[in-house]
């Protein structure tokens, strides 16, 4: 059990980074919490949802990030403490509001938590959201540890309320999902009352009013800067006179500490760790720049600190009391990932390599054969399997239907993909059917263009694919646009009744809210039909019907919607008590022979279907199979048997 | 022998698919879509049943004759035959719903009721135009399938379904290409279950239409239910569409562009590999020409006559001559007019060719 919501000040324990952020919000007395699920930020809202009843907090999964930020902004404008959490791309979605609410300000503490995903483990970009803090000119805090994640979140509320400006806390995957020791603080008891009267005005204005608010923003940020100069989240460790200084933030601090220790450079290299990275605590940074001869920047993704400090150094240069200074980091190429500087996650090895190259040291962080040895050990334990849909996933059937229908159609149609489990439609598990993938809603959005290119010589059927949660999040305007301009698009919505990829959060079509309360369903088909689009609903497990409908609808002019509706097996199997028994009749299985050629394991590739090379027959992996029976329907030899368990 | 790549090269890319449904019924990677086979994924095998049983892959007429009839044909125009008659169903109800004399419906009904077969694979149509294969077991189900369907239909897929799932003997009614596919299976060691098909009634055939003809016909008659389609013998040169409300004549020239290209390379008008072949009688409405070819065909014909199911008489000299000439002209046209790469599948000995070309 997590201790994140215990009212036991002083207690120490392990918290996941995201739970620590949620805890910080609890300790700040958060009233209102919104967000949209997305790796690595989802657990912030989920943790607060678990504590919602206990502490009287309003929590919602919003339909998308901009609505989330707007709703939380309103609560904060009414004097409450409000938090919104989202992944990196969510910051893009909410940026419109962010670029105005920075000017209109806030009364209550208003905190935006963004989760960045260096190496894009589960994202389609390596976006560094710190740029939004500089872009919107709002305070930015970068925790390095779980304790800091908690403390900085709490501080962000206080700062936001004091200055009257939204504050941003930026985390990354390795902090969000790692666990660290946290000492709990008290959770305040007092309740705030929301107030917004006809005397209030909350706006970024227009023309000269906007310029005035802009000037006020600069003044607010000057006050923030002064506070950051004194912040305990910034600290210097190591030799006070070291001529080589690492300037770092976030996870980079821990990597730097370890790298310096491993290389035995404690006396020669000092580390300036910054927790408040926008606006920069200039005096603190300058103090160390004046002394240093060499500076190495260690930070995730973009050279954010690196560029800001270099600008500062340029000002210092004019004063004539600094340098000569050598800068190392992303620009110099010393801090680099597998694909070059400014790409991929950094780690201890990254910092060791940079220091060793700069200092001319020989250091092998790992024995040369490490990776071979590791893969030898792991290889024997992990089944050889490419990234794929889960056993029983309806998306496998949906993409098979789309693939078949496109072949039937024979016009080399284009499939545009979208964000969700079904992004794997680009990979063999989705029969490599989808050909594009960007951000949420871009499937139907780009289809709007592909569907209007006939007069330019690209006259092909276009299929846009998205999931159910993505439909509500970002696809409705694009669907309206397609209808408005009569684009030739078949929009296939893969409705598995949940936001599956991020951990089965509810959405407007599921009939429940984040707390599990029953709420009104807003059916996808009602919205599509309301727009005037012909909409059909088919279960993709009825593969014949699914193929036939895609095929037929591809031939129809204009925009069409086909909803492939089948519940995610991960939620469906939780509701049932018995699992049907599925097995392969070894006498009937014809394996590699003509008439099958391993349909289940070579083409269909549900992980529940496995191949026995010794016998030359297929079998079922009981531990993985969910008993959906689709492979039994599709087996050309009718060799797969499904028995309902009694 | 060949595999799916050879099928693509020799048949699909030559536009010679008959849409018979043989390959699709045997393979999880092939579907018949609007009159042609579509391969959605390659099986990667070098040899396959798709190629082996396709009616447009190499056809050794002499070998097939010997395996089915026990001897090579003496009649190169009408194929191996034991008797040629004209006949009609005695049951007036059958005749009323049938194309000509109701012989096919009567024979299948008789075979089902006599227990010769337990089910039969026929083709029905809900709207009178769009064909759909069906497995039937009873007289009324047979009658639902009466009358000619002019659009190509993957009936062999359904025959394979029946062969797989039906417990008893199966009957089959089909066009020459469909019968050819089934016969190729039956004489092969690769597909023994096709031998469950114990009675093959072959339809005379000059051509079938592609699925796209459906729209052309619908454009003529709208949504009206079509009761009967008929192409009267030359020189009429029309398609007669009978709906619930009217009789419409469409010039055949309007429909010729919808003829399956694979029909143009077919030598077989009288369904030479069936047990018993049935077609029209030129110049005598309400009757069928019947050609009994195998002992199975001859036996069912004779018992059906003896049981009073069919009324028959000798086919007149002039009608036989007419039939013979029509079949001969067709073979000549194919062998003389079609480019050699399109007829490469026909493995004919010189004797066959000289009999046809003279």
Boltz contact constraints between the chains, C-beta under 6 A:
constraints:
  - contact:
      token1: [A, 404]
      token2: [B, 40]
      max_distance: 6.0
  - contact:
      token1: [A, 407]
      token2: [B, 38]
      max_distance: 6.0
  - contact:
      token1: [A, 407]
      token2: [B, 40]
      max_distance: 6.0
  - contact:
      token1: [A, 408]
      token2: [B, 33]
      max_distance: 6.0
  - contact:
      token1: [A, 408]
      token2: [B, 38]
      max_distance: 6.0
  - contact:
      token1: [A, 594]
      token2: [B, 45]
      max_distance: 6.0
  - contact:
      token1: [A, 594]
      token2: [B, 48]
      max_distance: 6.0
  - contact:
      token1: [A, 594]
      token2: [B, 49]
      max_distance: 6.0
  - contact:
      token1: [A, 595]
      token2: [B, 26]
      max_distance: 6.0
  - contact:
      token1: [A, 597]
      token2: [B, 43]
      max_distance: 6.0
  - contact:
      token1: [A, 597]
      token2: [B, 45]
      max_distance: 6.0
  - contact:
      token1: [A, 599]
      token2: [B, 28]
      max_distance: 6.0
  - contact:
      token1: [A, 603]
      token2: [B, 41]
      max_distance: 6.0
  - contact:
      token1: [A, 636]
      token2: [B, 28]
      max_distance: 6.0
